[in-house]
Amino acid sequence: MSQTPVPAKGIDRRTMLQRVGLSALIAGPGISMLNACATSGGSDKKSTTKANVADPKNPFGVKAGAPLDVVIFKGGFSDDYATQVHEPQYVTAFPGAKIKHEGVVAIGKTLQPRFQGGSDIPDVVDNSGTDLMDQGAMVTAGQMQDLTNFWEAPSVDDPTKKLKDTVLAGSVEYGLIQGKPYIMPYAASTFGLWYNAQLFQQKGWTPPKTFDEFKALCDKIKAAGITPFAYAGKNASYYMYWMILISAAKIGGNQVLLDIDNLKDGAWTVDAVKQAAAAWAEIGQKYSDKSYLGLIHTEVQTRQNQDKVAFYPSGDWLENEQKKSTPASFKYALTPTPSVTAADKLPVEAIRVAPGENFFVSAKGANPAGGTEYLRQMLSKAAAQGFYKKAGAMTIVKGALEGLTLSSGAQSVVDAQKAAGSNIVTYSQFESWYKQLETELRNQTNKLIYGGGTADAFCAAMQKTADKTKNDSSITKQTRS
């Protein structure tokens, strides 16, 4: 489980990625939607590690042999990329350093006591998954290190280039909290509906372009004894709400999602959100099974590998997450969410491409210099290629996959990106800004899809929670444009 990128301006950069078929990933005005700024009142509880450009091999002044404490979210990407690629690379650069590694599924439950206790604080954290820590609250509490100087530091591969110039456009902006960069997103994830291309070919089924086609195909799939659509209600309802939000953006444009992030009055009750919620409610209530409400993501994903589920909503980490249980007869393929109306502002080919897998350096850890250097090492091309080989996903590092052979699922992502061109659905920031709002969205999504709820009730409940969040003076507000 997880959650990328953003693309760049400039012909040279576009041409470079065309060599591996990734031109759509990094080009075009649609991607500029990802170059959003997050701002709000600042906090004086901050820390930053200075960068010494005169020493490109050790710009942050890492002490020889200093131990490093790393905690990685062990979700869809697992943590092999850290233990087998990133951490060995760090030790090679700083011989004698001992790394304490921990792979964790429940990040919040595991780490919150350590941060609250003020001791045994990890230096580097991959704050991702269903139980991620509240990043806005952590910044306010002075727990995260300001990465301003980090992005200005020289890159590992080319000391003449700053780190901020080696990553896809929008990566730095994505990590802004209270107007400053505290997060380094690492994965570059694409979202949509996943299916078995080999099964569809055998059955003569074609991925739908409209919701009318979607329902007609679901009837055929259901008649074949296969559940047409499902997601895991127990721990991954956010996979489903991503689809609702993507459809809302396709109907009304990306401004719909910006308004939701900015807590704009009535943002959840606009027609675009209601139409999207109604369309997906019909799919869930007619073509899924309530029993999936009690399952976790891997259980539903394994059923799909057994051809018991046709369509599954997720990001492009899915193929790698399921590689141990995927039979040879299953060929992962991605298709965009169908158009809801004939008047949708974005075409059916539009897909969501978003930064994710949020890393931060602890401001109060024992080795902040080492933590910052660890992130720098992650942005080398060798580290990015190692991440793809181990985790099966792309990173924010520009041109890193050049020359690599892609899997069937990754190739379908590339094809989808090409078809989308500049028609990119923007990411959502409220998920990390306002934990209470995000939690309520998970609950309301399950009610809508598996509980027989209505679009009106869904929108009203979400607007009520958004209003409560907006009016709560104890919550630091963020904005993006």
TIKE-641679 format. One record per residue (C-alpha): residue number from 1; chain; x, y, z. Coordinates in Angstrom, 3 decimals. Each point is the difference from the previous one (the first is absolute). Layout:
% residues N
{NUM; 'A'; {X; Y; Z}}
...
% end
This chain:
% residues 481
{1; 'A'; {0.000; 0.000; 0.000}}
{2; 'A'; {1.268; 3.416; -0.638}}
{3; 'A'; {-0.343; 3.128; -1.972}}
{4; 'A'; {2.878; 4.129; -5.113}}
{5; 'A'; {1.518; 1.870; -2.217}}
{6; 'A'; {0.113; 2.816; -1.866}}
{7; 'A'; {1.457; 0.930; -2.986}}
{8; 'A'; {2.251; 2.365; -1.320}}
{9; 'A'; {0.281; 2.819; -2.346}}
{10; 'A'; {2.435; -0.194; -2.812}}
{11; 'A'; {0.580; -1.995; -3.140}}
{12; 'A'; {3.238; -1.566; 1.169}}
{13; 'A'; {-1.611; -1.524; 3.053}}
{14; 'A'; {-2.980; -1.220; -2.022}}
{15; 'A'; {2.233; -1.505; -2.675}}
{16; 'A'; {2.062; -1.781; 2.605}}
{17; 'A'; {-3.020; -1.756; 1.505}}
{18; 'A'; {-1.441; -0.808; -3.419}}
{19; 'A'; {2.835; -2.478; -0.342}}
{20; 'A'; {-1.734; -2.156; 2.596}}
{21; 'A'; {-3.516; 0.982; -0.974}}
{22; 'A'; {-0.647; 2.303; 2.940}}
{23; 'A'; {-0.588; 3.275; -1.816}}
{24; 'A'; {-3.501; 0.457; 1.367}}
{25; 'A'; {1.273; -0.397; 3.529}}
{26; 'A'; {2.026; 3.142; -0.153}}
{27; 'A'; {-1.431; 2.299; -2.549}}
{28; 'A'; {-2.778; 2.380; -0.690}}
{29; 'A'; {-2.099; 2.656; 1.665}}
{30; 'A'; {-2.213; -2.546; 1.728}}
{31; 'A'; {2.876; -1.088; 2.133}}
{32; 'A'; {0.504; 3.554; 1.077}}
{33; 'A'; {-3.126; -0.595; 2.052}}
{34; 'A'; {2.340; -1.859; 2.316}}
{35; 'A'; {2.121; 3.063; 0.543}}
{36; 'A'; {-2.330; 1.155; 2.750}}
{37; 'A'; {1.103; 2.149; 2.887}}
{38; 'A'; {-1.008; -0.688; 3.565}}
{39; 'A'; {0.047; 2.967; 2.353}}
{40; 'A'; {-1.108; 0.996; 3.444}}
{41; 'A'; {1.247; 1.571; 3.148}}
{42; 'A'; {3.503; -1.119; 0.857}}
{43; 'A'; {1.332; -1.574; 3.155}}
{44; 'A'; {3.129; 1.054; 1.839}}
{45; 'A'; {0.506; -3.602; 1.081}}
{46; 'A'; {2.151; -1.050; -2.910}}
{47; 'A'; {3.431; -1.352; -0.723}}
{48; 'A'; {2.086; -0.255; -3.111}}
{49; 'A'; {3.330; -1.557; -0.905}}
{50; 'A'; {2.375; 2.341; -1.797}}
{51; 'A'; {1.498; -1.037; -3.317}}
{52; 'A'; {3.695; 0.499; -0.771}}
{53; 'A'; {0.308; 0.122; -3.785}}
{54; 'A'; {3.796; 0.053; 0.380}}
{55; 'A'; {-0.139; -3.651; 1.061}}
{56; 'A'; {-2.287; -1.739; -2.528}}
{57; 'A'; {0.725; -3.446; 1.440}}
{58; 'A'; {-1.143; 1.014; 3.487}}
{59; 'A'; {-1.936; 3.266; -0.278}}
{60; 'A'; {-1.844; -0.444; 3.306}}
{61; 'A'; {3.037; -0.860; 2.117}}
{62; 'A'; {-0.870; -3.591; 0.886}}
{63; 'A'; {2.269; -1.261; 2.772}}
{64; 'A'; {1.973; -3.118; -0.876}}
{65; 'A'; {-1.460; -3.113; 1.590}}
{66; 'A'; {-3.078; 1.793; 1.367}}
{67; 'A'; {-2.917; -2.471; 0.281}}
{68; 'A'; {-3.184; 0.625; -1.975}}
{69; 'A'; {-3.541; -1.029; 0.967}}
{70; 'A'; {-2.261; -0.637; -3.020}}
{71; 'A'; {-3.690; -0.953; 0.067}}
{72; 'A'; {-1.632; -1.053; -3.286}}
{73; 'A'; {-3.697; -0.545; -0.665}}
{74; 'A'; {-0.278; -3.671; -0.923}}
{75; 'A'; {-2.937; 0.151; -2.375}}
{76; 'A'; {-0.372; -0.632; -3.714}}
{77; 'A'; {3.632; 0.898; -0.637}}
{78; 'A'; {1.180; -2.164; 2.918}}
{79; 'A'; {3.338; 1.156; 1.451}}
{80; 'A'; {2.508; -2.037; -2.007}}
{81; 'A'; {0.901; 3.115; -1.975}}
{82; 'A'; {1.205; 1.570; 3.238}}
{83; 'A'; {1.878; -2.968; 1.445}}
{84; 'A'; {1.493; -1.202; -3.295}}
{85; 'A'; {0.539; 3.251; -1.920}}
{86; 'A'; {-0.208; 3.293; 1.896}}
{87; 'A'; {1.544; -1.009; 3.308}}
{88; 'A'; {2.972; -1.852; -1.557}}
{89; 'A'; {0.600; 3.034; -2.223}}
{90; 'A'; {0.037; 2.258; 3.052}}
{91; 'A'; {2.476; -2.269; 1.791}}
{92; 'A'; {2.205; -0.093; -3.089}}
{93; 'A'; {0.094; 3.791; 0.016}}
{94; 'A'; {0.623; 0.105; 3.760}}
{95; 'A'; {1.925; -3.130; 1.021}}
{96; 'A'; {-0.422; -0.961; 3.618}}
{97; 'A'; {-3.528; 1.339; 0.294}}
{98; 'A'; {-2.383; -2.471; 1.613}}
{99; 'A'; {-3.628; 0.172; -1.057}}
{100; 'A'; {-2.832; -1.068; 2.245}}
{101; 'A'; {-2.829; -0.978; -2.348}}
{102; 'A'; {-3.635; -0.654; 0.758}}
{103; 'A'; {-2.696; -0.893; -2.531}}
{104; 'A'; {-3.392; 1.071; 1.351}}
{105; 'A'; {-3.577; -0.367; -1.225}}
{106; 'A'; {-1.740; 2.156; 2.619}}
{107; 'A'; {2.243; 3.075; -0.060}}
{108; 'A'; {-2.090; 2.168; 2.329}}
{109; 'A'; {-0.640; -2.599; 2.685}}
{110; 'A'; {3.627; -1.058; -0.021}}
{111; 'A'; {1.736; 3.374; -0.108}}
{112; 'A'; {-2.343; 2.398; 1.781}}
{113; 'A'; {1.082; -1.205; 3.463}}
{114; 'A'; {3.653; 0.447; -0.952}}
{115; 'A'; {-0.525; 3.571; -1.156}}
{116; 'A'; {-2.183; 0.863; 2.979}}
{117; 'A'; {2.531; -1.495; 2.378}}
{118; 'A'; {2.742; 2.230; -1.342}}
{119; 'A'; {2.584; -2.781; -0.155}}
{120; 'A'; {0.813; -2.800; -2.409}}
{121; 'A'; {-1.210; 2.195; -2.863}}
{122; 'A'; {0.851; -1.435; -3.443}}
{123; 'A'; {2.116; 2.134; -2.318}}
{124; 'A'; {-1.834; -0.817; -3.241}}
{125; 'A'; {-3.651; -0.995; -0.383}}
{126; 'A'; {-2.021; -1.157; -2.983}}
{127; 'A'; {-3.333; 1.399; 1.196}}
{128; 'A'; {-2.428; -1.862; -2.240}}
{129; 'A'; {-2.858; -2.469; 0.067}}
{130; 'A'; {-3.368; -0.169; 1.698}}
{131; 'A'; {1.406; 0.963; 3.423}}
{132; 'A'; {2.286; 2.866; -0.924}}
{133; 'A'; {0.758; 2.700; 2.567}}
{134; 'A'; {-1.647; 3.420; -0.218}}
{135; 'A'; {2.659; 1.985; -1.846}}
{136; 'A'; {-1.507; 3.428; 0.631}}
{137; 'A'; {-0.146; -0.669; 3.724}}
{138; 'A'; {3.566; -1.299; 0.015}}
{139; 'A'; {1.285; 3.139; -1.696}}
{140; 'A'; {-1.865; 2.168; 2.504}}
{141; 'A'; {1.593; -2.031; 2.797}}
{142; 'A'; {3.466; 0.516; -1.478}}
{143; 'A'; {0.540; -3.705; -0.718}}
{144; 'A'; {0.915; 0.283; -3.682}}
{145; 'A'; {3.148; 1.507; -1.462}}
{146; 'A'; {-0.285; 2.853; -2.484}}
{147; 'A'; {1.421; -1.288; -3.306}}
{148; 'A'; {0.651; 3.383; -1.598}}
{149; 'A'; {3.785; -0.428; 0.100}}
{150; 'A'; {-0.325; -3.635; -1.015}}
{151; 'A'; {-1.513; 0.895; -3.372}}
{152; 'A'; {2.786; 2.535; -0.604}}
{153; 'A'; {2.744; -2.589; 0.624}}
{154; 'A'; {2.068; -1.594; -2.799}}
{155; 'A'; {-1.258; -3.273; -1.449}}
{156; 'A'; {1.880; -3.274; 0.350}}
{157; 'A'; {0.263; -0.600; -3.763}}
{158; 'A'; {0.973; 3.522; -1.066}}
{159; 'A'; {1.275; 2.433; 2.661}}
{160; 'A'; {-0.598; 2.898; -2.392}}
{161; 'A'; {-3.738; -0.620; 0.249}}
{162; 'A'; {-2.137; 0.720; 3.030}}
{163; 'A'; {-2.274; -2.765; 1.246}}
{164; 'A'; {-3.070; 2.047; -0.876}}
{165; 'A'; {1.120; -0.011; -3.640}}
{166; 'A'; {0.324; -3.788; -0.189}}
{167; 'A'; {-3.622; -0.815; 0.866}}
{168; 'A'; {-3.236; 0.318; -1.925}}
{169; 'A'; {-1.658; 3.397; 0.114}}
{170; 'A'; {-2.354; 0.456; 2.930}}
{171; 'A'; {1.800; -2.452; 2.295}}
{172; 'A'; {1.278; 2.742; 2.300}}
{173; 'A'; {-3.344; 1.827; 0.042}}
{174; 'A'; {-1.851; -3.179; 0.907}}
{175; 'A'; {1.903; -0.173; 3.283}}
{176; 'A'; {-0.836; 3.535; 1.141}}
{177; 'A'; {-1.676; 0.330; 3.392}}
{178; 'A'; {-0.534; 3.446; 1.497}}
{179; 'A'; {1.849; 1.394; -3.001}}
{180; 'A'; {3.219; -1.988; 0.448}}
{181; 'A'; {1.166; -3.394; -1.344}}
{182; 'A'; {-0.140; -2.688; 2.668}}
{183; 'A'; {-0.829; -3.043; -2.142}}
{184; 'A'; {1.953; -1.719; -2.742}}
{185; 'A'; {-2.401; -2.046; -2.125}}
{186; 'A'; {1.793; -2.909; -1.632}}
{187; 'A'; {-2.355; -2.142; -2.046}}
{188; 'A'; {-1.660; 1.204; -3.175}}
{189; 'A'; {-3.355; -1.768; 0.005}}
{190; 'A'; {-2.729; -0.292; -2.617}}
{191; 'A'; {-3.554; -0.939; 0.994}}
{192; 'A'; {-2.901; -1.720; -1.720}}
{193; 'A'; {-1.854; -3.279; -0.398}}
{194; 'A'; {2.052; -3.188; -0.241}}
{195; 'A'; {-1.027; -3.166; -1.813}}
{196; 'A'; {1.389; -3.229; -1.465}}
{197; 'A'; {0.754; 0.797; -3.640}}
{198; 'A'; {0.313; -3.679; -0.873}}
{199; 'A'; {-3.435; -0.817; 1.455}}
{200; 'A'; {-1.589; 2.950; -1.810}}
{201; 'A'; {1.557; -1.096; -3.271}}
{202; 'A'; {-1.287; -3.548; 0.465}}
{203; 'A'; {-3.516; 1.234; 0.784}}
{204; 'A'; {-0.032; 2.670; -2.679}}
{205; 'A'; {-0.550; 2.737; 2.577}}
{206; 'A'; {1.131; 3.571; -0.639}}
{207; 'A'; {0.686; 2.474; 2.846}}
{208; 'A'; {-2.869; 2.519; 0.100}}
{209; 'A'; {0.268; 3.636; -1.013}}
{210; 'A'; {-3.305; 1.143; 1.533}}
{211; 'A'; {-1.965; -1.006; 3.067}}
{212; 'A'; {-2.766; -1.333; -2.236}}
{213; 'A'; {2.570; -2.295; -1.634}}
{214; 'A'; {1.335; -0.811; 3.474}}
{215; 'A'; {-3.409; -1.186; 1.200}}
{216; 'A'; {-0.631; -1.987; -3.167}}
{217; 'A'; {3.373; -1.732; 0.348}}
{218; 'A'; {-0.643; -0.663; 3.693}}
{219; 'A'; {-3.200; -1.822; -0.998}}
{220; 'A'; {2.029; -2.296; -2.263}}
{221; 'A'; {2.664; -0.544; 2.655}}
{222; 'A'; {-2.615; -0.779; 2.630}}
{223; 'A'; {-1.663; -2.494; -2.356}}
{224; 'A'; {3.385; -1.731; -0.319}}
{225; 'A'; {0.040; -0.597; 3.753}}
{226; 'A'; {2.597; 2.658; 0.803}}
{227; 'A'; {-0.445; 2.926; 2.384}}
{228; 'A'; {0.300; 3.005; -2.358}}
{229; 'A'; {1.492; 2.472; 2.492}}
{230; 'A'; {1.311; -0.012; 3.565}}
{231; 'A'; {2.293; 1.729; 2.465}}
{232; 'A'; {0.996; -0.761; 3.595}}
{233; 'A'; {-2.311; 1.813; 2.387}}
{234; 'A'; {1.816; -1.042; 3.155}}
{235; 'A'; {3.247; 1.867; -0.565}}
{236; 'A'; {0.072; 1.479; -3.511}}
{237; 'A'; {-3.162; 2.014; -0.540}}
{238; 'A'; {2.253; 2.832; -1.098}}
{239; 'A'; {0.720; -1.991; -3.169}}
{240; 'A'; {-3.695; 0.469; -0.740}}
{241; 'A'; {-0.273; 3.653; 0.925}}
{242; 'A'; {2.892; 0.718; -2.353}}
{243; 'A'; {-2.216; -1.237; -2.854}}
{244; 'A'; {-2.889; 2.211; 1.132}}
{245; 'A'; {2.267; 3.047; 0.125}}
{246; 'A'; {1.567; -0.801; -3.370}}
{247; 'A'; {-3.471; -0.238; -1.546}}
{248; 'A'; {-1.019; 3.274; 1.652}}
{249; 'A'; {3.050; 1.697; -1.506}}
{250; 'A'; {-0.769; -1.438; -3.415}}
{251; 'A'; {-3.550; 1.359; 0.215}}
{252; 'A'; {0.792; 3.458; 1.352}}
{253; 'A'; {3.717; 0.460; -0.542}}
{254; 'A'; {2.920; 0.019; 2.453}}
{255; 'A'; {-1.391; 3.092; 1.722}}
{256; 'A'; {-2.467; -2.338; 1.739}}
{257; 'A'; {2.885; -1.680; 1.837}}
{258; 'A'; {1.784; 3.273; 0.717}}
{259; 'A'; {-3.193; 1.337; 1.607}}
{260; 'A'; {-0.261; -3.096; 2.181}}
{261; 'A'; {3.618; 0.398; 1.127}}
{262; 'A'; {-0.570; 3.687; 0.736}}
{263; 'A'; {-3.119; -0.719; 2.089}}
{264; 'A'; {-2.071; 2.211; -2.265}}
{265; 'A'; {-3.598; 0.364; 1.150}}
{266; 'A'; {-2.200; -2.567; -1.738}}
{267; 'A'; {2.902; -1.742; -1.739}}
{268; 'A'; {-1.345; -3.466; 0.833}}
{269; 'A'; {-3.557; 0.717; -1.135}}
{270; 'A'; {0.661; 1.233; -3.550}}
{271; 'A'; {-1.615; -1.937; -2.855}}
{272; 'A'; {3.302; -1.525; -1.110}}
{273; 'A'; {0.535; -1.749; 3.338}}
{274; 'A'; {-3.641; -1.088; 0.244}}
{275; 'A'; {0.005; -1.419; -3.514}}
{276; 'A'; {3.249; -1.857; 0.614}}
{277; 'A'; {-1.242; -1.402; 3.307}}
{278; 'A'; {-3.300; -1.105; -1.573}}
{279; 'A'; {1.739; -1.704; -2.922}}
{280; 'A'; {2.330; -1.998; 2.216}}
{281; 'A'; {-2.750; -0.803; 2.516}}
{282; 'A'; {-1.929; -1.699; -2.783}}
{283; 'A'; {3.038; -2.064; -0.988}}
{284; 'A'; {0.668; -1.019; 3.599}}
{285; 'A'; {-3.570; -0.798; 0.896}}
{286; 'A'; {-0.854; -1.899; -3.198}}
{287; 'A'; {3.261; -1.598; -1.004}}
{288; 'A'; {2.004; -0.654; 3.160}}
{289; 'A'; {-0.537; -2.021; 3.160}}
{290; 'A'; {-0.446; 1.316; 3.551}}
{291; 'A'; {2.252; -2.766; 1.296}}
{292; 'A'; {2.978; 1.963; -1.305}}
{293; 'A'; {-0.701; 2.602; 2.670}}
{294; 'A'; {1.662; -2.297; 2.543}}
{295; 'A'; {3.085; -0.881; -2.054}}
{296; 'A'; {3.440; 1.591; -0.126}}
{297; 'A'; {1.682; 1.059; -3.233}}
{298; 'A'; {2.177; -3.074; -0.532}}
{299; 'A'; {-3.004; -2.295; 0.391}}
{300; 'A'; {-1.931; 1.810; -2.718}}
{301; 'A'; {3.070; 0.262; -2.217}}
{302; 'A'; {0.651; -3.726; 0.296}}
{303; 'A'; {-3.588; -0.690; -1.018}}
{304; 'A'; {0.565; 2.121; -3.059}}
{305; 'A'; {3.104; -2.069; -0.811}}
{306; 'A'; {-2.324; -3.021; 0.134}}
{307; 'A'; {-2.358; 1.711; -2.485}}
{308; 'A'; {-2.718; 0.312; 2.605}}
{309; 'A'; {0.026; 3.810; -0.311}}
{310; 'A'; {0.219; 1.791; -3.350}}
{311; 'A'; {0.743; 3.658; 0.809}}
{312; 'A'; {1.977; 1.257; 3.001}}
{313; 'A'; {0.833; 3.661; 0.785}}
{314; 'A'; {3.588; 0.713; 0.980}}
{315; 'A'; {3.295; 1.671; -0.754}}
{316; 'A'; {2.832; -1.459; -2.058}}
{317; 'A'; {1.652; -1.704; 2.953}}
{318; 'A'; {-2.651; -2.743; -0.272}}
{319; 'A'; {1.887; -2.261; -2.388}}
{320; 'A'; {3.074; -0.106; 2.201}}
{321; 'A'; {-2.022; -0.468; 3.178}}
{322; 'A'; {-1.641; -3.103; -1.464}}
{323; 'A'; {2.949; -1.491; -1.858}}
{324; 'A'; {0.318; -2.979; 2.353}}
{325; 'A'; {-3.611; -1.075; -0.496}}
{326; 'A'; {-0.523; 0.993; -3.637}}
{327; 'A'; {-0.259; -2.984; -2.375}}
{328; 'A'; {1.590; 0.063; -3.436}}
{329; 'A'; {-3.477; 0.212; -1.535}}
{330; 'A'; {-0.595; 3.383; 1.636}}
{331; 'A'; {1.316; 3.021; -1.886}}
{332; 'A'; {-0.527; 3.279; 1.820}}
{333; 'A'; {-1.360; 2.910; -2.022}}
{334; 'A'; {-1.203; 3.475; 0.935}}
{335; 'A'; {-2.980; 1.827; -1.472}}
{336; 'A'; {-1.199; 3.521; 0.907}}
{337; 'A'; {-3.281; 0.537; 1.828}}
{338; 'A'; {-2.881; 0.259; -2.515}}
{339; 'A'; {-1.637; 3.317; -0.876}}
{340; 'A'; {-3.072; 0.696; 2.116}}
{341; 'A'; {-1.691; 2.495; -2.313}}
{342; 'A'; {0.324; 1.043; -3.628}}
{343; 'A'; {0.898; 3.477; 1.235}}
{344; 'A'; {2.946; -0.998; 2.223}}
{345; 'A'; {2.661; 2.723; -0.038}}
{346; 'A'; {2.816; -2.555; -0.151}}
{347; 'A'; {-0.014; -2.864; -2.548}}
{348; 'A'; {-0.254; -3.667; 0.866}}
{349; 'A'; {3.755; -0.344; -0.582}}
{350; 'A'; {0.735; 2.344; 2.916}}
{351; 'A'; {1.755; -1.748; 2.870}}
{352; 'A'; {1.218; 0.959; 3.412}}
{353; 'A'; {3.780; 0.253; 0.340}}
{354; 'A'; {1.061; 0.982; 3.489}}
{355; 'A'; {3.045; 0.261; 2.273}}
{356; 'A'; {0.077; -2.274; 2.991}}
{357; 'A'; {1.917; -2.230; 2.409}}
{358; 'A'; {0.739; 2.884; 2.329}}
{359; 'A'; {3.428; 0.077; 1.630}}
{360; 'A'; {1.050; 2.429; 2.700}}
{361; 'A'; {2.996; 0.582; 2.248}}
{362; 'A'; {-0.653; 0.370; 3.705}}
{363; 'A'; {0.951; 3.378; 1.389}}
{364; 'A'; {0.724; -1.506; 3.412}}
{365; 'A'; {1.672; -3.239; -1.061}}
{366; 'A'; {3.530; -0.926; 1.048}}
{367; 'A'; {1.463; 0.333; -3.504}}
{368; 'A'; {-1.833; 2.665; -2.066}}
{369; 'A'; {3.004; 0.455; -2.293}}
{370; 'A'; {0.015; -3.722; -0.760}}
{371; 'A'; {-3.747; -0.017; -0.535}}
{372; 'A'; {0.260; 2.836; -2.492}}
{373; 'A'; {2.887; -1.705; -1.791}}
{374; 'A'; {-2.039; -3.210; -0.207}}
{375; 'A'; {-2.652; 1.867; -1.993}}
{376; 'A'; {2.720; 1.439; -2.259}}
{377; 'A'; {1.306; -3.483; -0.745}}
{378; 'A'; {-3.554; -1.100; -0.848}}
{379; 'A'; {-0.103; 2.578; -2.794}}
{380; 'A'; {2.907; -1.525; -1.908}}
{381; 'A'; {-0.846; -1.854; -3.210}}
{382; 'A'; {1.450; -3.228; 1.395}}
{383; 'A'; {-2.309; 0.227; 3.013}}
{384; 'A'; {-2.997; 0.824; -2.198}}
{385; 'A'; {0.687; -2.935; -2.309}}
{386; 'A'; {0.418; -2.257; 2.996}}
{387; 'A'; {-3.378; 1.158; 1.279}}
{388; 'A'; {-1.645; -0.945; -3.285}}
{389; 'A'; {1.692; -3.403; -0.057}}
{390; 'A'; {-0.997; -0.786; 3.585}}
{391; 'A'; {-3.318; 1.837; 0.311}}
{392; 'A'; {-1.147; 0.016; -3.608}}
{393; 'A'; {-0.797; 3.713; 0.043}}
{394; 'A'; {1.295; 3.236; -1.440}}
{395; 'A'; {1.587; 2.793; 2.020}}
{396; 'A'; {0.227; 3.771; -0.266}}
{397; 'A'; {3.596; -0.231; -1.286}}
{398; 'A'; {0.094; 1.231; -3.586}}
{399; 'A'; {1.143; -2.497; -2.631}}
{400; 'A'; {0.740; -2.722; 2.537}}
{401; 'A'; {-1.692; -2.841; -1.908}}
{402; 'A'; {1.809; 0.580; -3.250}}
{403; 'A'; {1.091; -3.345; -1.450}}
{404; 'A'; {-2.025; -2.217; 2.358}}
{405; 'A'; {-2.477; -2.678; -1.126}}
{406; 'A'; {-3.484; 0.679; 1.375}}
{407; 'A'; {-2.544; -2.509; 1.300}}
{408; 'A'; {-3.418; -0.474; -1.636}}
{409; 'A'; {-1.695; 2.133; 2.620}}
{410; 'A'; {2.610; 2.754; -0.213}}
{411; 'A'; {-0.233; -0.046; -3.787}}
{412; 'A'; {-3.763; 0.477; 0.232}}
{413; 'A'; {0.635; 3.006; 2.245}}
{414; 'A'; {2.347; 1.462; -2.593}}
{415; 'A'; {-2.616; -0.591; -2.699}}
{416; 'A'; {-2.666; 1.664; 2.138}}
{417; 'A'; {2.255; 2.978; 0.615}}
{418; 'A'; {0.636; 0.364; -3.711}}
{419; 'A'; {-3.725; -0.081; -0.721}}
{420; 'A'; {-0.700; 2.544; 2.744}}
{421; 'A'; {2.577; 2.475; -1.216}}
{422; 'A'; {-0.567; 3.215; 1.931}}
{423; 'A'; {-3.359; -1.167; 1.385}}
{424; 'A'; {1.169; -0.716; 3.528}}
{425; 'A'; {-2.274; -0.128; 3.040}}
{426; 'A'; {1.696; 1.809; 2.863}}
{427; 'A'; {0.755; -1.576; 3.362}}
{428; 'A'; {-1.813; 0.800; 3.265}}
{429; 'A'; {1.739; 1.560; 2.983}}
{430; 'A'; {-2.775; -0.124; 2.610}}
{431; 'A'; {0.901; -3.655; 0.559}}
{432; 'A'; {3.186; 0.995; 1.811}}
{433; 'A'; {-1.075; 3.480; 1.145}}
{434; 'A'; {-3.211; -0.911; 1.830}}
{435; 'A'; {-0.020; -3.488; 1.498}}
{436; 'A'; {-3.524; 0.279; 1.429}}
{437; 'A'; {-1.414; 0.932; -3.410}}
{438; 'A'; {1.810; -2.871; -1.670}}
{439; 'A'; {-1.182; -2.497; 2.610}}
{440; 'A'; {-3.594; 1.100; -0.462}}
{441; 'A'; {0.352; -0.400; -3.763}}
{442; 'A'; {1.025; -3.622; 0.472}}
{443; 'A'; {-3.081; -0.633; 2.125}}
{444; 'A'; {-2.370; 1.774; -2.364}}
{445; 'A'; {1.476; -1.793; -3.003}}
{446; 'A'; {-0.751; -3.380; 1.545}}
{447; 'A'; {-3.543; 1.116; 0.777}}
{448; 'A'; {-0.477; 1.220; -3.554}}
{449; 'A'; {1.387; -3.024; -1.829}}
{450; 'A'; {-0.672; -2.924; 2.325}}
{451; 'A'; {-2.602; 1.403; 2.381}}
{452; 'A'; {-2.719; 1.048; -2.419}}
{453; 'A'; {0.574; 3.712; 0.584}}
{454; 'A'; {-0.938; 2.836; -2.337}}
{455; 'A'; {2.095; 2.628; -1.723}}
{456; 'A'; {-1.905; 2.781; 1.776}}
{457; 'A'; {0.671; -1.510; 3.419}}
{458; 'A'; {3.659; -0.578; -0.876}}
{459; 'A'; {0.513; 3.601; -1.118}}
{460; 'A'; {-1.907; 1.467; 2.949}}
{461; 'A'; {2.034; -2.008; 2.526}}
{462; 'A'; {3.294; 0.975; -1.609}}
{463; 'A'; {-0.965; 3.676; -0.171}}
{464; 'A'; {-0.948; -0.060; 3.673}}
{465; 'A'; {3.415; -1.398; 0.936}}
{466; 'A'; {1.786; 2.443; -2.316}}
{467; 'A'; {-1.864; 2.903; 1.622}}
{468; 'A'; {0.921; -1.302; 3.435}}
{469; 'A'; {3.634; -0.201; -1.040}}
{470; 'A'; {-0.067; 3.501; -1.449}}
{471; 'A'; {-1.535; 1.465; 3.165}}
{472; 'A'; {2.369; -1.786; 2.387}}
{473; 'A'; {2.565; 2.627; 1.001}}
{474; 'A'; {2.295; -2.667; 1.445}}
{475; 'A'; {0.626; -1.412; -3.491}}
{476; 'A'; {2.596; 1.786; -2.122}}
{477; 'A'; {-1.529; 0.727; -3.411}}
{478; 'A'; {1.792; -0.521; -3.294}}
{479; 'A'; {-0.753; 1.306; -3.483}}
{480; 'A'; {1.120; -0.852; -3.520}}
{481; 'A'; {-0.586; 1.510; -3.408}}
% end
